Amino acid sequence: MVDKDKQIQEGQRAKELLENPMVSNALNNILNDGYQSWISTEASDSKARETLYHQQIAALKFKQVLINTIENGVILEQENKQGVK
């Protein structure tokens, strides 16, 4: 039960982080700047394009981890309300 409570709290904290304007703006800036840099590279500069691609994927994965943590916490919280163990 303690593990469930911990995961619910982590979900709530992840939601607070993702909804924090500074974090949200930072993620959006990273993704937007990365995309703009990527489309501005020369087609022949594959190394720069690949680096930018990996940076974009890392930012998206970071955001997805937070989203997954939120969703997991919500599911566990609903289970607690329904009395599921």
N, C-alpha and C positions, 0 to 999 in steps of 0.2 A: 504494500500500500504506500509506503514511503516513496518508493521509486515512481509511482504514478503521480503523487503529489509534486515531486521534484520536476517531473516532465511537464506537468501542468504549469508550474511556476516558470519553467524555462520557456514555455510557449508564450506566456504572458509577457515575459521580459523581451522575447524576440519580437513580439508585436509592438511593444513600446519602442524598441530600436528601429524597426522598419517604419513606424509612423513618426519617428522623430524627424522634424523638418531638416535638421543638419545632415543626418544620415541619408535621408531620402534625396536631398539636393546633391550630396556628394556622389551617391551612386548614379544619379541621373547625369551629373557632369562627367563622371568617368566614362559612362556608356556613350554619351553624346560626343564628347571630345574624341574618344577612341574611334567612333564611327566616322567622324569628320576627318580625322587623321588618316584612317584607312582608305576612304574614298579619294583622298587627296594624293595618295602615293602613286608613283609611276607603276604601271603594270609590270614593268621589268624588275622592280625592286621587291622581289619575292620575300627576301629576308625581313624587311620592314613590315610587309603585309602580314607575314606569319606571326611576327612578334605582336603586332596590334591585335590580330585574331585571338591569340592566346590570352592577352590582357582582357579582351572582351569576355571570353569564356570564363575567366577567373572571376570577374565582377558578377557575371550572371549566376555562377555557381554559388558565390557568397550569398546573393539575394535568395536563391532557391533554398539554401540550407535554412535561412531564417523562415521562409515561407513554410517549409516542411515541418520545422519545429513548432510553428504556430498551429498548423493544421493538426499535428499530433496532439498538442495540448488541448485543443478544442475537442477532439474526439474523446480523449481520456476524461475531460471534464463532463462531457455529455454522458459517458458511461457511468461516472460517479453519480450523476443526478438520477440515472435510471437504475442504480443499484447493481450494475454489472461488475463482477470482480475479475 
